[in-house]
């Protein structure tokens, strides 16, 4: 996995931290990864949209991340 830095409003961080404390996610990173995966599933997985594609990579390389069952 790659490491990236993001800036979030403190309210978002508090929400993420609360979900981690409740045991819904193992870490902040996991919460953000799953949110991005769910966003992708909802908005782009129908394959009818051509607005988005992963740049310069094979789609199959991301299939397990995006479509892995919860």
C-alpha positions in Angstrom: 0.0 0.0 0.0 1.0 3.6 -0.5 1.1 6.2 2.1 -0.6 9.6 1.5 -1.3 12.6 3.6 -4.7 14.3 3.7 -6.2 17.2 5.5 -9.6 16.8 7.0 -11.8 19.1 9.1 -11.6 18.3 12.8 -15.2 17.3 12.8 -14.4 14.5 10.3 -11.5 13.3 12.4 -13.7 13.2 15.5 -16.3 11.1 13.6 -13.6 8.7 12.4 -12.0 8.4 15.8 -15.4 7.7 17.4 -16.0 4.9 14.9 -12.6 3.5 15.6 -13.2 3.7 19.4 -16.5 1.9 18.9 -14.7 -0.9 17.1 -16.4 -0.3 13.7 -13.0 0.1 12.1 -9.5 -1.0 13.2 -7.9 2.3 12.3 -8.4 5.7 10.7 -6.8 4.3 7.6 -9.2 1.5 7.4 -12.2 3.8 7.8 -11.0 6.1 5.0 -10.1 3.1 2.7 -13.5 1.6 3.1 -15.3 5.0 2.6 -13.4 5.5 -0.7 -14.2 1.9 -1.7 -17.9 2.4 -1.0 -17.9 5.7 -2.8 -16.4 4.1 -5.8 -18.9 1.2 -5.7 -21.8 3.6 -5.5 -20.7 6.0 -8.2 -18.5 4.2 -10.7 -18.9 0.4 -10.4 -21.9 0.3 -12.8 -19.3 0.7 -15.6 -21.7 2.9 -17.5 -19.8 5.9 -16.3 -16.6 6.8 -18.2 -15.9 9.8 -15.9 -13.4 7.8 -13.9 -10.7 5.2 -14.4 -7.6 4.4 -12.4 -4.7 6.1 -14.2 -1.9 4.0 -15.8 -2.7 0.8 -14.0 -4.6 -2.4 -14.9 -8.1 -2.4 -13.5 -7.7 -5.9 -12.2 -5.0 -4.8 -9.8 -7.7 -3.0 -7.8 -10.5 -5.5 -8.1 -9.8 -7.2 -4.8 -9.7 -3.8 -2.9 -12.8 -2.4 -4.6 -15.0 -5.5 -4.7 -13.7 -7.5 -1.7 -16.6 -8.6 0.4 -17.0 -7.1 3.8 
